Amino acid sequence: MIEYKNVTKKYNGNIGIEDVSVRIEKGEFVFLVGPSGAGKSTFVKLLLKLMDADAGEIFFNGYDVTKLQSIDIPRHRRSMGIVFQDFSLLPKKTVFENVAFAMEIIQMPRKAVKRQVPQMLDLVGISAEAHKYPAQISIGEQQRVALARAIVNNPSVLIADEPTGNLDPETGWEIMRLLEQINRRGTTVLMVTHSKEIVNAMSKRVIAIRDGHLVRDERSGMYHPEDDSTEADQNEELFEI
């Protein structure tokens, strides 16, 4: 489903990632870990075609992302859902409107919007807040809205960048349970995280990147001490998602 073949990306001669090869199968739940500046954001941004690789190939659902033409990039990105640490909700739109917006920008019929948005709000447990604005709901509820928006178009992959980073532990675990539920529905989940507690407790696949190189790929992996190292390529930090 997702495959990197000898992929390299450098910034002014500094390594973003170098000669990375890895394959993620459909339906997997994968943690992407590593110190700040290790190459995690480069890995994700190359998949999203937010930047071009210097060498290698990246395959997604059977096609080569590195060869996509500009006209095809929006459609490619729409096949993925993305959740950020800061939620990125539209403050002047209600909960319902925030989720509906993801469907409206791809010109989904109004009937489909009215049917699907309530289903997603129910899935993430926030139906009662549908007509409230982001400022009127809690931080955890805002993250639930972001999740609903990310999956409303039934993406084949959900990319979650530190989705629990701004949450208290209890709310963070609620979000993780939702991610597991979404994964069980068939969506591949790629989660960038620094949370050793979550990684160790969930026992999912762990891909570790350090200094631009893939240094570990473990099924039912754990968070290792070196994953917290502060050694980093400063150039990579300019591109952190």
Secondary structure, DSSP 8 states (H G I E B T S, - for coil): -EEEEEEEEEETTEEEEEEEEEEE-TT-EEEEE-STTSSHHHHHHHHTTSS--SEEEEEETTEEGGG--GGGHHHHHHTEEEE-TT----TTS-HHHHHHHHHHTTT--HHHHHHHHHHHHHHTT-GGGTTS-GGGS-HHHHHHHHHHHHHTT--SEEEEESTTTTS-HHHHHHHHHHHHHHHHTT-EEEEE---HHHHHHH--EEEEEETTEEEEEETT----GGGG-----HHHHTT--
